[in-house]
Amino acid sequence: QVQLVESGGGLVQAGGSLRLTCVASRIIFSINDMGWYRQAPGKQRELVATITSDRSTNYADSVKGRFTISRDNARNTVYLQMNSRKPEDTAVYYCNSRYRSADYWGQGTQVTVSS
């Protein structure tokens, strides 16, 4: 069974930094497109950033210039470096992997930004 395990969430003050980590198991990590999504209370889940198997990246407009997604295929890990945090970044952050019709999600990690 595929597993995506997120970590690194927590409470951070506005303007601070945080790095989320997602470790994948039981997939051929290097061929999967990976992504981070988030869901704030009362809102739909939204894309934060994605990185393809060939390392092309895409970001939501709201995080461009502040967040960086990266991957380490040797460690089956995808990262989300979050700088200059804002209170509106508060959400549960989910890791996602995709390859053709296969689509997997982690359990999520809570990130709270205090003003």
C-alpha positions as CSV (number, residue, x, y, z in Angstrom):
1,Q,0.0,0.0,0.0
2,V,1.3,3.4,-1.0
3,Q,2.1,5.7,1.9
4,L,2.8,9.4,2.0
5,V,3.8,10.7,5.4
6,E,4.0,14.4,6.0
7,S,5.9,16.1,8.8
8,G,7.2,19.5,9.8
9,G,4.0,21.3,10.5
10,G,3.4,23.4,13.6
11,L,2.9,26.9,14.8
12,V,5.0,29.7,13.4
13,Q,4.8,33.5,13.7
14,A,4.0,35.6,10.6
15,G,7.2,36.2,8.7
16,G,8.8,33.1,9.9
17,S,9.9,30.0,8.0
18,L,8.9,26.3,8.0
19,R,9.8,23.3,6.0
20,L,7.4,20.5,5.3
21,T,8.6,17.0,4.4
22,C,6.8,14.2,2.7
23,V,8.3,10.7,2.6
24,A,6.8,8.3,0.1
25,S,6.9,4.5,0.2
26,R,5.9,1.7,-2.1
27,I,5.9,3.8,-5.2
28,I,8.6,4.4,-7.9
29,F,9.1,7.9,-6.6
30,S,11.3,9.2,-9.4
31,I,8.5,8.8,-12.0
32,N,5.8,10.4,-10.0
33,D,4.7,14.0,-10.1
34,M,4.6,15.3,-6.6
35,G,2.7,18.2,-5.1
36,W,1.6,20.0,-2.0
37,Y,-2.0,21.1,-1.5
38,R,-3.7,22.8,1.5
39,Q,-7.1,23.2,3.0
40,A,-8.1,25.9,5.3
41,P,-11.2,25.7,7.6
42,G,-14.4,26.1,5.6
43,K,-12.5,26.2,2.2
44,Q,-11.8,23.8,-0.6
45,R,-8.5,22.1,-0.9
46,E,-6.2,24.1,-3.2
47,L,-3.0,23.6,-5.0
48,V,0.1,25.1,-3.4
49,A,3.0,23.8,-5.6
50,T,3.8,20.8,-7.8
51,I,7.0,19.3,-9.1
52,T,7.1,16.9,-12.0
53,S,9.3,13.9,-12.4
54,D,11.6,16.1,-14.6
55,R,11.6,18.7,-11.9
56,S,9.4,21.3,-13.5
57,T,7.7,23.4,-10.9
58,N,4.4,25.2,-10.6
59,Y,3.1,27.4,-7.9
60,A,-0.1,29.0,-6.8
61,D,0.0,32.8,-7.3
62,S,-0.5,33.3,-3.6
63,V,2.8,31.6,-2.7
64,K,5.1,32.5,-5.6
65,G,8.3,34.0,-4.4
66,R,7.7,32.7,-0.8
67,F,7.5,28.9,-1.1
68,T,9.8,26.5,-2.8
69,I,9.1,22.9,-3.7
70,S,11.9,20.4,-4.2
71,R,12.5,16.7,-4.3
72,D,15.2,14.2,-3.4
73,N,14.6,11.0,-5.4
74,A,17.3,9.2,-3.5
75,R,15.3,9.7,-0.3
76,N,11.8,9.4,-1.8
77,T,11.1,12.8,-0.3
78,V,9.5,16.0,-1.4
79,Y,9.9,19.2,0.5
80,L,8.1,22.5,0.8
81,Q,10.1,25.4,2.1
82,M,7.8,28.1,3.3
83,N,9.2,31.6,3.9
84,S,7.6,34.9,4.8
85,R,4.6,33.1,6.2
86,K,1.3,34.9,6.4
87,P,-1.8,34.2,8.6
88,E,-3.7,33.2,5.5
89,D,-1.2,30.3,5.0
90,T,-2.8,28.6,8.0
91,A,-4.2,25.3,6.7
92,V,-3.8,21.5,6.7
93,Y,-1.1,20.8,4.1
94,Y,-1.3,17.6,2.1
95,C,1.3,15.7,0.1
96,N,0.2,14.3,-3.2
97,S,1.7,11.9,-5.8
98,R,0.5,11.2,-9.3
99,Y,1.4,8.9,-12.1
100,R,-1.1,8.3,-14.9
101,S,-4.3,7.2,-13.1
102,A,-2.7,6.6,-9.8
103,D,-3.3,9.4,-7.3
104,Y,-2.3,9.2,-3.6
105,W,-2.6,11.6,-0.7
106,G,-1.0,11.8,2.7
107,Q,-2.9,12.3,5.9
108,G,-2.0,16.0,6.2
109,T,0.0,18.2,8.6
110,Q,-1.4,21.3,10.3
111,V,0.4,24.6,9.8
112,T,-0.7,27.6,11.8
113,V,0.6,31.1,11.3
114,S,0.0,33.5,14.1
115,S,-0.1,37.3,13.4
